Amino acid sequence: MSGNLIARSVHDLSAAAWFGGSLMGAIGLNGATGKAMERTDRTRLSSLGWKKWAPVQTAAFGSHIVAGLVLIQANKGRLGTQHGVARLTTYKTIVTLTGAAVTLYAGMQGKKVEKLYGQGARGATEPGSGASSKLRDAQKRLKKLQWAIPVFAGWVIVLGAKEGEMQRPTNVVKGLGR
């Protein structure tokens, strides 16, 4: 297997882990913990699950970035000569870094919820009637962020597919001709 194929595979699989993990967490983990019998377990169990996932997510981000740098290096000739490649690479980088920042911010909000789990809640992202403003605000943000994260991750996957299409020999020839 060539180095570029390995880098492309790692790049794609790490984006898939980001997408799948965030979507499963929003639907499966947060949805299931909302059914816990004890109101304090709802945010506590969700926080425990997300803490288990965090090292995998971090490894996925790290490998995604490293593989992306390898791919940029391998395609540096096309970046300067093939129409649209530099623009798409820049755009995908911005989307990736913005999505990473959104994911990091969600983690920060999750830590706030974890610290306040003793107040109880209706669900992982739904505050209980007696929730403090700190808990309510963090959960309100998490409710939105849990859906924004898979949107960014999916967007990165779609842009990666576009990059792959640009590497088809017929598209390279067309792009070099522009």
C-alpha positions as CSV (number, residue, x, y, z in Angstrom):
1,M,0.0,0.0,0.0
2,S,1.5,3.4,-1.0
3,G,2.0,6.2,1.6
4,N,-0.6,8.3,-0.1
5,L,-3.2,5.6,0.1
6,I,-2.5,5.1,3.7
7,A,-2.7,8.8,4.5
8,R,-5.9,9.1,2.5
9,S,-7.4,6.1,4.4
10,V,-6.4,7.5,7.8
11,H,-7.7,10.9,6.8
12,D,-11.1,9.5,5.8
13,L,-11.4,7.0,8.6
14,S,-10.6,9.6,11.3
15,A,-13.2,12.0,9.8
16,A,-15.7,9.1,9.9
17,A,-14.8,8.4,13.6
18,W,-15.5,12.1,14.3
19,F,-18.8,12.0,12.5
20,G,-20.0,8.6,13.7
21,G,-18.9,9.2,17.3
22,S,-20.5,12.6,17.6
23,L,-23.8,11.4,16.0
24,M,-23.9,8.2,18.2
25,G,-23.2,10.4,21.3
26,A,-26.0,12.8,20.5
27,I,-28.6,10.2,19.6
28,G,-27.5,7.1,21.5
29,L,-25.6,8.2,24.6
30,N,-27.5,11.4,25.4
31,G,-30.8,9.8,24.4
32,A,-30.3,6.8,26.6
33,T,-29.0,8.6,29.6
34,G,-32.1,10.8,29.6
35,K,-34.0,7.6,30.5
36,A,-32.0,6.9,33.7
37,M,-34.2,6.5,36.8
38,E,-32.3,9.0,38.9
39,R,-32.3,12.6,37.7
40,T,-28.6,13.1,38.8
41,D,-27.6,10.0,36.8
42,R,-28.8,11.6,33.6
43,T,-26.0,14.1,33.3
44,R,-23.4,12.0,35.2
45,L,-23.7,9.0,33.0
46,S,-23.6,11.1,29.8
47,S,-20.5,12.9,31.1
48,L,-18.8,9.5,31.8
49,G,-19.6,8.3,28.3
50,W,-18.2,11.4,26.7
51,K,-15.1,11.2,28.8
52,K,-14.6,7.6,27.6
53,W,-14.9,8.8,24.0
54,A,-12.7,11.9,24.4
55,P,-9.3,10.0,24.0
56,V,-10.5,8.3,20.8
57,Q,-11.8,11.6,19.4
58,T,-8.5,13.3,20.3
59,A,-6.6,10.5,18.5
60,A,-8.9,10.8,15.5
61,F,-8.3,14.6,15.3
62,G,-4.6,14.1,15.7
63,S,-4.3,11.5,13.0
64,H,-6.7,13.4,10.7
65,I,-4.4,16.5,10.9
66,V,-1.2,14.5,10.4
67,A,-2.7,12.6,7.5
68,G,-3.9,15.9,6.0
69,L,-0.5,17.4,6.2
70,V,1.0,14.3,4.5
71,L,-1.6,14.6,1.7
72,I,-0.9,18.3,1.3
73,Q,2.8,17.6,1.0
74,A,2.2,14.8,-1.5
75,N,-0.1,17.0,-3.6
76,K,1.9,20.3,-3.4
77,G,2.5,20.3,-7.1
78,R,-1.3,20.1,-7.8
79,L,-2.0,22.8,-5.2
80,G,-0.2,25.4,-7.3
81,T,-1.1,24.2,-10.8
82,Q,-4.5,22.5,-10.8
83,H,-7.5,24.9,-10.9
84,G,-9.5,24.8,-7.6
85,V,-7.2,22.6,-5.6
86,A,-5.7,25.3,-3.4
87,R,-9.1,26.9,-2.9
88,L,-10.7,23.6,-1.9
89,T,-7.8,22.7,0.4
90,T,-8.0,26.1,2.2
91,Y,-11.8,25.8,2.5
92,K,-11.6,22.3,3.9
93,T,-8.9,23.4,6.4
94,I,-11.1,26.2,7.6
95,V,-14.2,23.9,8.0
96,T,-12.0,21.3,9.8
97,L,-10.5,23.8,12.2
98,T,-13.8,25.4,12.9
99,G,-15.4,22.0,13.5
100,A,-12.5,21.1,15.9
101,A,-13.1,24.3,17.8
102,V,-16.8,23.6,18.0
103,T,-16.0,20.1,19.3
104,L,-13.6,21.5,21.9
105,Y,-16.1,24.1,23.0
106,A,-18.7,21.3,23.4
107,G,-16.2,19.5,25.6
108,M,-15.8,22.5,27.8
109,Q,-19.6,22.9,28.2
110,G,-19.8,19.2,29.0
111,K,-17.2,19.6,31.8
112,K,-19.5,22.4,33.2
113,V,-22.5,20.0,33.1
114,E,-20.4,17.2,34.7
115,K,-19.5,19.5,37.7
116,L,-23.1,20.3,38.2
117,Y,-24.6,16.8,37.8
118,G,-25.9,16.8,41.4
119,Q,-28.6,19.3,40.5
120,G,-30.3,16.6,38.3
121,A,-31.8,17.1,34.9
122,R,-34.5,15.9,32.5
123,G,-31.7,14.7,30.2
124,A,-28.1,15.2,29.1
125,T,-29.0,18.4,27.4
126,E,-32.3,19.2,29.0
127,P,-32.2,21.0,32.4
128,G,-34.4,20.1,35.2
129,S,-36.9,22.5,36.8
130,G,-34.5,23.5,39.6
131,A,-31.4,23.8,37.5
132,S,-29.1,26.8,38.2
133,S,-28.4,29.3,35.4
134,K,-24.9,27.8,34.9
135,L,-26.3,24.3,34.3
136,R,-29.2,25.5,32.2
137,D,-26.9,27.7,30.0
138,A,-24.3,24.9,29.5
139,Q,-27.0,22.3,28.6
140,K,-28.7,24.8,26.2
141,R,-25.4,25.2,24.4
142,L,-24.7,21.5,24.4
143,K,-28.2,20.9,22.9
144,K,-27.2,22.9,19.8
145,L,-23.5,21.8,19.7
146,Q,-24.4,18.1,19.7
147,W,-25.9,18.6,16.3
148,A,-23.4,21.1,14.9
149,I,-20.5,18.7,15.4
150,P,-21.7,16.0,13.1
151,V,-22.6,18.7,10.6
152,F,-19.0,19.9,10.5
153,A,-17.7,16.3,10.5
154,G,-20.0,15.4,7.6
155,W,-19.0,18.5,5.8
156,V,-15.3,17.5,6.1
157,I,-16.2,14.1,4.7
158,V,-18.0,15.6,1.7
159,L,-15.1,17.9,1.0
160,G,-12.7,15.0,1.2
161,A,-14.8,13.2,-1.4
162,K,-14.6,16.3,-3.6
163,E,-10.8,16.2,-3.2
164,G,-10.8,12.6,-4.3
165,E,-12.8,13.5,-7.4
166,M,-10.3,16.3,-8.3
167,Q,-7.6,13.6,-8.3
168,R,-9.2,11.6,-11.1
169,P,-6.9,11.8,-14.1
170,T,-9.5,13.4,-16.3
171,N,-10.2,16.1,-13.7
172,V,-6.4,16.7,-13.2
173,V,-6.0,17.2,-16.9
174,K,-9.0,19.6,-17.1
175,G,-7.8,21.5,-14.0
176,L,-4.3,21.9,-15.3
177,G,-5.7,23.2,-18.6
178,R,-7.5,26.1,-16.8
